């Protein structure tokens, strides 16, 4: 997946907001979502190369989450994901 530099900065924020909405749903994997929320917070707190590396790993974590819990996250968010 590929996104431009501006989207790279916005995507973790959009992911975090989406995860907070999903967290309130019935039968959702709460602990997995809370883990991704922590990963978003960590990524957003970093700068430079550290942030890019954390974003790359966050993408992998989201892809893993989506493979284990398909349909839990909106497709448009998944299509825009990634540090391209």
C-alpha positions as CSV (number, residue, x, y, z in Angstrom):
1,X,0.0,0.0,0.0
2,X,1.1,3.5,-0.7
3,X,0.1,6.9,0.6
4,X,1.7,10.4,0.2
5,X,3.6,12.1,3.0
6,X,0.6,14.2,4.2
7,X,-1.6,11.1,4.5
8,X,1.2,9.4,6.5
9,X,0.8,12.1,9.2
10,X,-3.0,11.9,9.2
11,X,-3.5,8.1,8.9
12,X,-2.5,7.2,12.5
13,X,-4.9,9.9,13.8
14,X,-7.7,8.6,11.6
15,X,-7.0,5.0,12.7
16,X,-7.1,6.0,16.4
17,X,-10.4,7.7,16.0
18,X,-11.8,4.7,14.1
19,X,-10.6,2.3,16.8
20,X,-12.3,4.4,19.5
21,X,-15.6,4.1,17.6
22,X,-15.2,0.4,17.0
23,X,-14.3,-0.2,20.6
24,X,-17.9,0.6,21.6
25,X,-19.4,-2.1,19.3
26,X,-20.7,-5.4,20.5
27,X,-18.5,-8.5,20.4
28,X,-15.3,-6.6,19.4
29,X,-11.8,-7.8,20.3
30,X,-11.4,-5.2,23.1
31,X,-7.8,-6.1,24.1
32,X,-6.6,-6.2,20.4
33,X,-8.2,-2.8,19.8
34,X,-6.7,-1.4,23.0
35,X,-3.3,-2.6,21.9
36,X,-3.7,-0.9,18.5
37,X,-4.7,2.3,20.3
38,X,-1.5,2.2,22.4
39,X,0.5,1.6,19.2
40,X,-1.2,4.7,17.6
41,X,-0.3,6.8,20.6
42,X,3.3,5.6,20.6
43,X,3.6,6.3,16.9
44,X,2.1,9.8,17.2
45,X,4.5,10.6,20.0
46,X,7.5,9.8,17.9
47,X,9.4,12.0,15.4
48,X,11.6,11.5,12.4
49,X,12.9,8.1,11.5
50,X,11.5,6.6,14.7
51,X,8.1,7.7,13.7
52,X,8.5,6.3,10.2
53,X,9.6,2.9,11.6
54,X,6.8,2.9,14.2
55,X,4.3,3.7,11.4
56,X,5.7,0.9,9.3
57,X,5.2,-1.6,12.2
58,X,1.8,-0.1,12.9
59,X,0.8,-0.9,9.4
60,X,1.9,-4.5,9.9
61,X,-0.1,-4.7,13.2
62,X,-3.2,-3.4,11.5
63,X,-2.9,-5.8,8.6
64,X,-2.5,-8.7,11.1
65,X,-5.6,-7.4,13.0
66,X,-7.6,-7.2,9.8
67,X,-6.6,-10.8,8.9
68,X,-7.7,-12.0,12.3
69,X,-10.9,-9.8,12.5
70,X,-12.0,-9.1,8.9
71,X,-14.6,-6.4,8.5
72,X,-13.9,-4.8,11.9
73,X,-12.2,-1.8,10.4
74,X,-13.6,0.2,7.4
75,X,-12.1,-0.6,4.0
76,X,-11.4,3.0,3.2
77,X,-9.1,3.2,6.2
78,X,-7.3,0.0,5.2
79,X,-6.8,1.2,1.6
80,X,-5.2,4.5,2.8
81,X,-3.0,2.8,5.3
82,X,0.7,2.5,5.2
83,X,4.0,4.3,5.0
84,X,4.3,3.5,1.3
